[in-house]
Amino acid sequence: MRPASLGFARPRAEEKRQLAEQRSQTSQRLRVVRVLVRVDSLIDCGR
């Protein structure tokens, strides 16, 4: 049973790593969007 469980553990770890990367990418995009929105609002205030 141990070898089988180890075989299943590796793909799960890989999936978790990929999910973590996707989450970090989405969070970075959200940050960029927030910054752009702030810049737009500042420009509107400047006008």
Biopython code that builds the backbone (N, CA, C, O; Angstrom):
import numpy as np
from Bio.PDB.StructureBuilder import StructureBuilder

atoms = [
    (1, "MET", "N", (0.834, -1.215, 0.000)),
    (1, "MET", "CA", (0.000, 0.000, 0.000)),
    (1, "MET", "C", (0.864, 1.259, 0.000)),
    (1, "MET", "O", (0.480, 2.274, -0.580)),
    (2, "ARG", "N", (2.023, 1.199, 0.644)),
    (2, "ARG", "CA", (2.849, 2.409, 0.744)),
    (2, "ARG", "C", (3.303, 2.929, -0.620)),
    (2, "ARG", "O", (3.167, 4.125, -0.877)),
    (3, "PRO", "N", (3.840, 2.076, -1.510)),
    (3, "PRO", "CA", (4.280, 2.588, -2.816)),
    (3, "PRO", "C", (3.146, 3.282, -3.572)),
    (3, "PRO", "O", (3.365, 4.324, -4.190)),
    (4, "ALA", "N", (1.943, 2.719, -3.531)),
    (4, "ALA", "CA", (0.800, 3.308, -4.236)),
    (4, "ALA", "C", (0.501, 4.691, -3.661)),
    (4, "ALA", "O", (0.292, 5.648, -4.407)),
    (5, "SER", "N", (0.483, 4.791, -2.344)),
    (5, "SER", "CA", (0.163, 6.074, -1.716)),
    (5, "SER", "C", (1.232, 7.111, -2.083)),
    (5, "SER", "O", (0.918, 8.281, -2.305)),
    (6, "LEU", "N", (2.497, 6.676, -2.144)),
    (6, "LEU", "CA", (3.560, 7.612, -2.517)),
    (6, "LEU", "C", (3.376, 8.059, -3.962)),
    (6, "LEU", "O", (3.607, 9.221, -4.296)),
    (7, "GLY", "N", (2.957, 7.122, -4.821)),
    (7, "GLY", "CA", (2.745, 7.458, -6.222)),
    (7, "GLY", "C", (1.649, 8.497, -6.361)),
    (7, "GLY", "O", (1.739, 9.388, -7.206)),
    (8, "PHE", "N", (0.612, 8.390, -5.536)),
    (8, "PHE", "CA", (-0.496, 9.354, -5.609)),
    (8, "PHE", "C", (-0.108, 10.684, -4.974)),
    (8, "PHE", "O", (-0.650, 11.725, -5.348)),
    (9, "ALA", "N", (0.811, 10.667, -4.030)),
    (9, "ALA", "CA", (1.170, 11.892, -3.302)),
    (9, "ALA", "C", (1.882, 12.881, -4.229)),
    (9, "ALA", "O", (1.683, 14.091, -4.115)),
    (10, "ARG", "N", (2.701, 12.377, -5.134)),
    (10, "ARG", "CA", (3.478, 13.299, -5.981)),
    (10, "ARG", "C", (2.588, 14.149, -6.887)),
    (10, "ARG", "O", (2.751, 15.370, -6.902)),
    (11, "PRO", "N", (1.651, 13.562, -7.644)),
    (11, "PRO", "CA", (0.784, 14.404, -8.494)),
    (11, "PRO", "C", (0.010, 15.421, -7.675)),
    (11, "PRO", "O", (-0.160, 16.557, -8.117)),
    (12, "ARG", "N", (-0.461, 15.046, -6.497)),
    (12, "ARG", "CA", (-1.199, 15.983, -5.648)),
    (12, "ARG", "C", (-0.310, 17.164, -5.286)),
    (12, "ARG", "O", (-0.752, 18.312, -5.347)),
    (13, "ALA", "N", (0.920, 16.901, -4.915)),
    (13, "ALA", "CA", (1.844, 17.990, -4.556)),
    (13, "ALA", "C", (2.054, 18.886, -5.776)),
    (13, "ALA", "O", (2.092, 20.110, -5.649)),
    (14, "GLU", "N", (2.190, 18.284, -6.951)),
    (14, "GLU", "CA", (2.378, 19.066, -8.183)),
    (14, "GLU", "C", (1.159, 19.946, -8.431)),
    (14, "GLU", "O", (1.291, 21.119, -8.777)),
    (15, "GLU", "N", (-0.039, 19.367, -8.250)),
    (15, "GLU", "CA", (-1.270, 20.142, -8.456)),
    (15, "GLU", "C", (-1.333, 21.294, -7.463)),
    (15, "GLU", "O", (-1.698, 22.413, -7.824)),
    (16, "LYS", "N", (-0.980, 21.020, -6.220)),
    (16, "LYS", "CA", (-1.003, 22.074, -5.199)),
    (16, "LYS", "C", (-0.045, 23.202, -5.575)),
    (16, "LYS", "O", (-0.364, 24.379, -5.409)),
    (17, "ARG", "N", (1.136, 22.831, -6.086)),
    (17, "ARG", "CA", (2.119, 23.848, -6.479)),
    (17, "ARG", "C", (1.565, 24.692, -7.628)),
    (17, "ARG", "O", (1.692, 25.917, -7.622)),
    (18, "GLN", "N", (0.952, 24.034, -8.609)),
    (18, "GLN", "CA", (0.391, 24.771, -9.741)),
    (18, "GLN", "C", (-0.734, 25.689, -9.274)),
    (18, "GLN", "O", (-0.841, 26.827, -9.729)),
    (19, "LEU", "N", (-1.577, 25.189, -8.359)),
    (19, "LEU", "CA", (-2.674, 26.016, -7.840)),
    (19, "LEU", "C", (-2.105, 27.232, -7.122)),
    (19, "LEU", "O", (-2.617, 28.342, -7.268)),
    (20, "ALA", "N", (-1.048, 27.022, -6.348)),
    (20, "ALA", "CA", (-0.436, 28.137, -5.618)),
    (20, "ALA", "C", (0.102, 29.170, -6.610)),
    (20, "ALA", "O", (-0.046, 30.374, -6.398)),
    (21, "GLU", "N", (0.729, 28.694, -7.701)),
    (21, "GLU", "CA", (1.255, 29.628, -8.700)),
    (21, "GLU", "C", (0.122, 30.420, -9.346)),
    (21, "GLU", "O", (0.236, 31.627, -9.560)),
    (22, "GLN", "N", (-0.986, 29.717, -9.656)),
    (22, "GLN", "CA", (-2.124, 30.404, -10.270)),
    (22, "GLN", "C", (-2.674, 31.453, -9.320)),
    (22, "GLN", "O", (-3.010, 32.561, -9.739)),
    (23, "ARG", "N", (-2.767, 31.107, -8.030)),
    (23, "ARG", "CA", (-3.290, 32.060, -7.052)),
    (23, "ARG", "C", (-2.397, 33.286, -6.965)),
    (23, "ARG", "O", (-2.891, 34.412, -6.914)),
    (24, "SER", "N", (-1.079, 33.077, -6.946)),
    (24, "SER", "CA", (-0.154, 34.214, -6.852)),
    (24, "SER", "C", (-0.270, 35.083, -8.101)),
    (24, "SER", "O", (-0.216, 36.310, -8.013)),
    (25, "GLN", "N", (-0.430, 34.443, -9.272)),
    (25, "GLN", "CA", (-0.568, 35.219, -10.508)),
    (25, "GLN", "C", (-1.841, 36.051, -10.474)),
    (25, "GLN", "O", (-1.825, 37.225, -10.844)),
    (26, "THR", "N", (-2.953, 35.448, -10.027)),
    (26, "THR", "CA", (-4.218, 36.181, -9.993)),
    (26, "THR", "C", (-4.137, 37.319, -8.983)),
    (26, "THR", "O", (-4.667, 38.402, -9.226)),
    (27, "SER", "N", (-3.478, 37.083, -7.854)),
    (27, "SER", "CA", (-3.359, 38.144, -6.845)),
    (27, "SER", "C", (-2.517, 39.295, -7.397)),
    (27, "SER", "O", (-2.821, 40.461, -7.146)),
    (28, "GLN", "N", (-1.466, 38.972, -8.145)),
    (28, "GLN", "CA", (-0.633, 40.024, -8.743)),
    (28, "GLN", "C", (-1.453, 40.829, -9.751)),
    (28, "GLN", "O", (-1.326, 42.051, -9.820)),
    (29, "ARG", "N", (-2.298, 40.141, -10.537)),
    (29, "ARG", "CA", (-3.127, 40.843, -11.520)),
    (29, "ARG", "C", (-4.093, 41.767, -10.806)),
    (29, "ARG", "O", (-4.314, 42.898, -11.240)),
    (30, "LEU", "N", (-4.675, 41.287, -9.704)),
    (30, "LEU", "CA", (-5.613, 42.117, -8.944)),
    (30, "LEU", "C", (-4.903, 43.363, -8.433)),
    (30, "LEU", "O", (-5.458, 44.461, -8.469)),
    (31, "ARG", "N", (-3.676, 43.190, -7.960)),
    (31, "ARG", "CA", (-2.913, 44.346, -7.465)),
    (31, "ARG", "C", (-2.699, 45.351, -8.584)),
    (31, "ARG", "O", (-2.875, 46.552, -8.382)),
    (32, "VAL", "N", (-2.319, 44.870, -9.764)),
    (32, "VAL", "CA", (-2.086, 45.760, -10.904)),
    (32, "VAL", "C", (-3.368, 46.503, -11.250)),
    (32, "VAL", "O", (-3.348, 47.710, -11.492)),
    (33, "VAL", "N", (-4.482, 45.780, -11.271)),
    (33, "VAL", "CA", (-5.771, 46.408, -11.594)),
    (33, "VAL", "C", (-6.086, 47.487, -10.571)),
    (33, "VAL", "O", (-6.522, 48.580, -10.932)),
    (34, "ARG", "N", (-5.865, 47.182, -9.282)),
    (34, "ARG", "CA", (-6.146, 48.167, -8.234)),
    (34, "ARG", "C", (-5.292, 49.409, -8.429)),
    (34, "ARG", "O", (-5.787, 50.528, -8.292)),
    (35, "VAL", "N", (-4.015, 49.228, -8.747)),
    (35, "VAL", "CA", (-3.120, 50.371, -8.953)),
    (35, "VAL", "C", (-3.605, 51.195, -10.141)),
    (35, "VAL", "O", (-3.619, 52.425, -10.086)),
    (36, "LEU", "N", (-4.009, 50.502, -11.231)),
    (36, "LEU", "CA", (-4.485, 51.228, -12.415)),
    (36, "LEU", "C", (-5.741, 52.017, -12.078)),
    (36, "LEU", "O", (-5.903, 53.154, -12.521)),
    (37, "VAL", "N", (-6.627, 51.420, -11.297)),
    (37, "VAL", "CA", (-7.856, 52.125, -10.912)),
    (37, "VAL", "C", (-7.501, 53.361, -10.088)),
    (37, "VAL", "O", (-8.089, 54.427, -10.274)),
    (38, "ARG", "N", (-6.539, 53.214, -9.177)),
    (38, "ARG", "CA", (-6.122, 54.369, -8.367)),
    (38, "ARG", "C", (-5.562, 55.468, -9.253)),
    (38, "ARG", "O", (-5.899, 56.638, -9.072)),
    (39, "VAL", "N", (-4.715, 55.113, -10.205)),
    (39, "VAL", "CA", (-4.116, 56.104, -11.111)),
    (39, "VAL", "C", (-5.215, 56.800, -11.901)),
    (39, "VAL", "O", (-5.196, 58.020, -12.063)),
    (40, "ASP", "N", (-6.183, 56.011, -12.397)),
    (40, "ASP", "CA", (-7.278, 56.610, -13.163)),
    (40, "ASP", "C", (-8.052, 57.601, -12.303)),
    (40, "ASP", "O", (-8.390, 58.694, -12.757)),
    (41, "SER", "N", (-8.331, 57.215, -11.063)),
    (41, "SER", "CA", (-9.093, 58.111, -10.189)),
    (41, "SER", "C", (-8.292, 59.385, -9.897)),
    (41, "SER", "O", (-8.857, 60.476, -9.832)),
    (42, "LEU", "N", (-6.971, 59.239, -9.722)),
    (42, "LEU", "CA", (-6.128, 60.411, -9.466)),
    (42, "LEU", "C", (-6.137, 61.334, -10.679)),
    (42, "LEU", "O", (-6.204, 62.555, -10.540)),
    (43, "ILE", "N", (-6.069, 60.739, -11.873)),
    (43, "ILE", "CA", (-6.081, 61.554, -13.099)),
    (43, "ILE", "C", (-7.415, 62.290, -13.202)),
    (43, "ILE", "O", (-7.455, 63.469, -13.552)),
    (44, "ASP", "N", (-8.507, 61.585, -12.892)),
    (44, "ASP", "CA", (-9.827, 62.233, -12.941)),
    (44, "ASP", "C", (-9.879, 63.393, -11.953)),
    (44, "ASP", "O", (-10.425, 64.451, -12.265)),
    (45, "CYS", "N", (-9.313, 63.200, -10.763)),
    (45, "CYS", "CA", (-9.314, 64.272, -9.760)),
    (45, "CYS", "C", (-8.470, 65.448, -10.269)),
    (45, "CYS", "O", (-8.825, 66.607, -10.056)),
    (46, "GLY", "N", (-7.348, 65.143, -10.944)),
    (46, "GLY", "CA", (-6.482, 66.202, -11.447)),
    (46, "GLY", "C", (-7.174, 67.044, -12.493)),
    (46, "GLY", "O", (-6.942, 68.250, -12.571)),
    (47, "ARG", "N", (-8.024, 66.425, -13.301)),
    (47, "ARG", "CA", (-8.745, 67.183, -14.323)),
    (47, "ARG", "C", (-9.723, 68.124, -13.636)),
    (47, "ARG", "O", (-10.442, 68.864, -14.307)),
]
sb = StructureBuilder()
sb.init_structure("model")
sb.init_model(0)
sb.init_chain("A")
sb.init_seg("    ")
for serial, (resi, resn, name, xyz) in enumerate(atoms, 1):
    if name == "N":
        sb.init_residue(resn, " ", resi, " ")
    sb.init_atom(name, np.array(xyz, "f"), 0.0, 1.0, " ", f" {name:<3s}", serial, name[0])
structure = sb.get_structure()
